[in-house]
Amino acid sequence: MQKKEIKEDVIELYGQRDWRSIVNKYHNHPDRNKLLWVFPAEEDFEFIRLNMEKLGSGEILSIGCGSGLLEWMIHEATDIPVSGVEVDGSWWACKYAPPTFIELIIASPALDYNTISLLKKPTTTILFCYFNNGPAFRQYMENFNGNVVIIIGPHSKNVYTCPEPFEDIGKEWDLHTSKEIRDSKDFIAIYVRCLDSK
Ligand SMILES: C[S@@+](CC[C@H](N)C(=O)[O-])C[C@H]1O[C@@H](n2cnc3c(N)ncnc32)[C@H](O)[C@@H]1O
């Protein structure tokens, strides 16, 4: 029998809401980046949940969410509401694009009113996973009114991302905590706004 493609299998597991099998089967798969750059372990989702609870975060807005697979899994694993923003609506609507696992919020590259208003809610946490657009990152941060930022990305791995999990993201932000995802050299870094910066 022919082996199933990662895409087809993940879509089937998604239909069964079986996020555990998705991360366990595919975290090391050579084609995993077609759908998502990191496949956290169960304890990593728990790390996010506990910290979001401790920091009083209500929901996560993921910027540059791609297929939205990570965002869907975070929601399934933690019950935290998660939405995702992407650019280039025509690409995501075309038949060659990867499948999507959440409804994408399509933003314009120069931030539009709708996206800015999403960044203004004080209880929202913003997430950047393998984001790769420095000028856009700075624009999102300038308009962000919440107190928590999560950066997921590689550290000492020879893969370009911007922001990186441990770069200086501005003097008003302190690194609260971080965790490596398995032994992947991918890290979840959680930043909080300094108390005296508002
Ligand atoms: C390397 S991909 C990472 C996708 C996904 N987060 C993941 O981990 O698989 C970076 C994504 O950021 C998106 N992106 C780039 N500039 C953006 C912007 N200004 N606003 C929102 N998304 C943007 C790209 O379209 C791309 O899907």
The ligand as a Gaussian input file, in Angstrom:
#p B3LYP/6-31G(d) Opt

LIG

0 1
 C        8.233000      31.324000       7.426000
 S        6.545000      31.585000       7.344000
 C        5.998000      30.910000       8.903000
 C        4.575000      30.439000       8.840000
 C        4.074000      29.786000      10.129000
 N        4.035000      30.722000      11.231000
 C        4.902000      28.578000      10.503000
 O        5.536000      28.587000      11.557000
 O        4.895000      27.610000       9.729000
 C        6.329000      33.338000       7.609000
 C        4.929000      33.814000       7.296000
 O        4.800000      35.184000       7.614000
 C        3.909000      35.752000       6.673000
 N        4.093000      37.224000       6.639000
 C        5.112000      37.941000       6.076000
 N        4.880000      39.262000       6.216000
 C        3.710000      39.396000       6.881000
 C        2.929000      40.503000       7.341000
 N        3.306000      41.761000       7.100000
 N        1.784000      40.263000       8.022000
 C        1.377000      38.972000       8.250000
 N        2.055000      37.897000       7.834000
 C        3.204000      38.088000       7.163000
 C        4.285000      35.078000       5.365000
 O        3.238000      35.164000       4.409000
 C        4.547000      33.649000       5.840000
 O        3.402000      32.844000       5.740000

